[in-house]
Amino acid sequence: MNKDTKRRAAVRNDRTDPYLTLGAGRVESDRFWRWGDDNLFPAALALMARRSTTHRRIINDKADYISGKGIVCDEGEPLLRAFVERVNGSGETLRQLLNKLAFDKSLFGNAFLEVAVCEEAPSLSLFHQDASRCRVARDSAHILLHPDWAAFRPAEALSLPLWPAFERQDDGTLRSVVHYKDYEPMFEHYGVPPYIAGFDVSAIAYKTDRWNISRLDNSFQLSGVMMLDSSADSEEQAEEIVRTAERKFAGNPGQVMFVLKEGSADDNSRFIPIASQNEGDWKALHDQAVSDIVVAHSWFRTLSGLDYAGGFSAERILHEYEVALNTLILGEQAELMEPIRRIAERVLGCDTSSLEIVNRPPTRSKPIYMKVWEARKADGLDYDPRDERQQRFLSEITKYDIESIG
């Protein structure tokens, strides 16, 4: 081996990073419209949501708020009530189904609802389909379902028509798929998630968390350069010496650069630390990234467990919930429920106007001038405006004990 200093940096390319390309490049097919250049964009979004704490919490909370606390309907419609309590053979309720649709739409900007109709009964079943397994067919009139798009085989794909079209399947049922998608200019076949502008800040939050984990794995030891005195007969032997040193001394990811130089009579191996005073900068960067993620989602800090510098405030939570309800939640609920109402009316022959999602704030605080029946209505409970007991003001049954309201 020549006497030139052999250098090898202990740097690893971590393929679990969700912000790296998952596929092998651009995919072309005459069977479907690709979702991302490598057709695996949903897999990247799902992986990102499993890596970024705040990002995932917001998606979970949005899905829970949009699906509400339950769904009520007119007791005089037994078919509709039975449908709300059981929408498919798996025993799912309509609220559980909506929660899955809302989660997919918050994560992917797309959601897919399979509709199965049996003409003999007639009966109606609704099934959530994992958005990551769905693609729009090339004719733009069908949805292809496949279990693994990284290894797509046409023979394994199931084709279902886009609603309102129905097609008869092998089991005799008529089936269709409702495709919910968030509008975005220049994107025709798939929707775009609402947090599209927050990809970079989500990556910052994820990577600052990883940086802290790597510091913990390294017992908060300093990064630096390890000078190794050693002799090697070949390039391969030198590489093996460095790899052995990496496995023993480097963290994950490694924070040590190893330099192997020709040994001398005395062993001069030594570690040269690189001091860093940027902890404050990293924390500020992480905090800013978290705030930007909330903004990108068009969401609110207190609704996802993030507090303000001023501390906890029930009034702030209620205020932000009211804003979220009127700017996002009600609109998403209407979009998800509209096709379901129309399908139920068409197949079951029911009046679905009484179908209503119960919305309830995460904390309770009602004005003292509200009557009992109004409060019960707001909470989705049974109420009767003609009941004398429910005509009382809340102030009369609370600790305030106010005699009159001027």
C-alpha positions, -999 to 999 in steps of 0.1 A, spaced: 0 0 0 14 34 -8 22 59 19 -5 84 10 -29 89 39 -61 68 35 -92 86 45 -127 73 49 -156 93 64 -180 74 86 -210 87 68 -240 64 62 -268 69 37 -299 61 57 -325 47 33 -352 50 60 -352 87 55 -388 94 42 -376 124 23 -355 103 -1 -370 89 -33 -385 56 -27 -387 42 -63 -363 37 -91 -373 68 -111 -400 77 -135 -427 51 -142 -447 49 -174 -477 27 -179 -507 25 -203 -528 10 -175 -530 39 -150 -520 74 -142 -490 74 -120 -492 90 -85 -458 107 -84 -429 101 -109 -422 67 -94 -459 60 -87 -451 56 -50 -458 91 -37 -485 78 -13 -459 55 3 -436 85 8 -464 105 24 -473 76 47 -437 71 58 -433 108 64 -464 108 87 -449 79 107 -416 98 112 -427 134 121 -444 136 155 -463 169 152 -473 161 115 -488 128 125 -506 143 155 -523 169 134 -535 143 108 -549 121 136 -567 150 152 -581 164 120 -596 129 112 -611 127 147 -627 161 146 -640 157 111 -656 123 119 -672 138 150 -684 121 181 -711 101 164 -739 103 138 -775 108 146 -806 105 124 -844 105 126 -857 76 148 -886 73 124 -863 60 96 -854 24 108 -835 16 76 -814 47 79 -807 40 116 -796 5 108 -774 18 81 -757 43 104 -750 15 130 -737 -10 105 -725 0 70 -708 -33 59 -704 -69 68 -674 -62 90 -697 -44 115 -683 -9 110 -704 20 119 -708 50 97 -687 71 121 -658 45 119 -659 46 81 -659 84 81 -629 84 104 -608 63 79 -619 84 50 -610 117 69 -576 102 78 -568 93 42 -579 127 30 -559 146 56 -528 125 48 -530 119 11 -554 146 -1 -573 117 -16 -598 91 -2 -616 62 -18 -650 48 -8 -662 15 -23 -699 11 -27 -715 -24 -30 -752 -27 -39 -773 -59 -38 -804 -55 -60 -824 -83 -45 -828 -69 -10 -820 -41 -18 -790 -36 5 -761 -12 6 -726 -17 19 -698 9 21 -661 0 24 -631 22 29 -602 14 5 -566 23 15 -557 52 -7 -521 40 -11 -535 9 -29 -556 29 -54 -547 44 -88 -568 61 -114 -570 40 -146 -558 54 -179 -595 59 -191 -601 82 -160 -633 63 -155 -621 34 -133 -600 29 -102 -574 2 -101 -568 -15 -67 -535 -34 -62 -519 -46 -30 -483 -36 -39 -477 -9 -65 -439 -14 -62 -445 -48 -79 -475 -41 -101 -490 -70 -120 -521 -63 -142 -536 -97 -135 -537 -89 -97 -554 -55 -101 -591 -51 -95 -609 -25 -116 -640 -7 -103 -659 22 -120 -659 57 -107 -691 68 -90 -719 74 -102 -713 46 -126 -718 10 -114 -706 -23 -128 -717 -59 -119 -690 -80 -103 -685 -118 -101 -704 -120 -68 -735 -105 -85 -732 -71 -67 -731 -37 -84 -699 -19 -73 -686 16 -76 -658 38 -61 -662 74 -48 -629 93 -52 -626 123 -29 -597 146 -37 -585 180 -28 -583 204 -57 -549 217 -69 -542 235 -101 -522 214 -127 -532 181 -109 -561 165 -127 -561 128 -116 -552 130 -80 -556 155 -52 -527 171 -33 -525 170 5 -532 204 21 -498 205 38 -479 203 5 -461 236 13 -449 221 46 -428 192 33 -395 209 41 -405 221 76 -418 186 84 -384 173 73 -367 198 96 -387 186 126 -380 150 118 -343 155 113 -338 176 144 -355 148 164 -331 124 147 -302 146 156 -311 145 193 -315 107 191 -280 104 176 -266 125 204 -283 102 229 -269 71 212 -235 86 213 -239 95 250 -236 131 241 -200 127 231 -184 152 209 -181 147 171 -145 146 158 -118 130 137 -102 97 148 -66 94 136 -56 57 134 -20 46 132 -20 13 114 -3 -6 86 -21 -23 59 -9 -45 30 -37 -35 6 -66 -11 0 -91 -39 11 -73 -44 44 -73 -6 51 -110 -5 43 -117 -34 67 -97 -16 95 -118 15 91 -151 -4 90 -142 -23 122 -134 11 139 -167 25 127 -187 -4 141 -170 0 175 -167 37 179 -192 55 156 -227 64 165 -258 58 144 -257 79 123 -219 81 128 -205 114 140 -168 105 137 -146 107 107 -118 81 106 -84 88 90 -61 59 85 -24 67 81 7 46 77 18 34 112 52 43 127 73 28 155 51 46 181 13 45 181 1 80 176 -36 72 173 -57 100 187 -91 115 187 -95 152 177 -128 165 190 -149 191 171 -167 213 196 -202 225 188 -221 253 204 -252 252 182 -277 235 206 -298 267 209 -300 271 172 -312 236 168 -340 241 193 -351 273 178 -351 256 143 -372 228 156 -397 251 173 -401 272 142 -406 240 121 -433 228 144 -451 262 141 -448 261 103 -462 226 102 -494 238 120 -497 266 95 -492 244 65 -520 221 77 -544 252 82 -548 239 117 -545 253 153 -519 247 180 -541 239 209 -562 214 190 -531 192 186 -517 195 221 -493 223 214 -494 251 239 -486 288 237 -460 306 257 -488 320 279 -497 285 290 -530 265 290 -562 283 283 -596 266 280 -611 298 263 -583 297 237 -591 260 229 -628 268 225 -621 298 204 -598 279 181 -622 250 179 -650 273 168 -628 288 141 -617 253 129 -653 241 129 -665 269 107 -635 271 84 -625 234 79 -644 208 98 -679 215 86 -667 218 50 -649 185 51 -679 168 67 -702 181 40 -678 168 13 -676 133 27 -713 130 35 -728 143 3 -721 112 -19 -731 89 10 -765 107 14 -772 105 -23 -763 68 -25 -784 59 6 -814 78 -8 -810 61 -42 -805 25 -29 -824 25 4 -851 50 -5 -846 68 28 -849 105 35 -813 113 46 -819 149 55 -818 140 92 -783 125 90 -761 147 111 -726 145 125 -723 154 162 -696 180 168 -684 185 203 -655 208 215 -626 192 233 -635 211 265 -668 224 278 -677 260 284 -712 272 276 -725 307 281 -746 310 313 -775 325 293 -780 293 273 -810 272 282 -807 236 291 -824 223 260 -801 244 238 -770 230 257 -783 194 252 -788 200 215 -753 214 212 -739 182 228 -759 159 205 -782 147 233 -820 143 233 -837 176 239 -873 190 242 -879 227 241 -913 222 255 -900 205 287 -902 230 316 -871 216 332 -851 222 300 -864 258 298 -841 268 327 -810 288 321 -776 272 328 -769 299 353 -797 285 375 -781 251 378 -744 261 380 -722 275 407 -728 311 395 -763 310 410 -773 341 391 -810 351 396 -816 370 364 -799 378 331 -801 414 320 
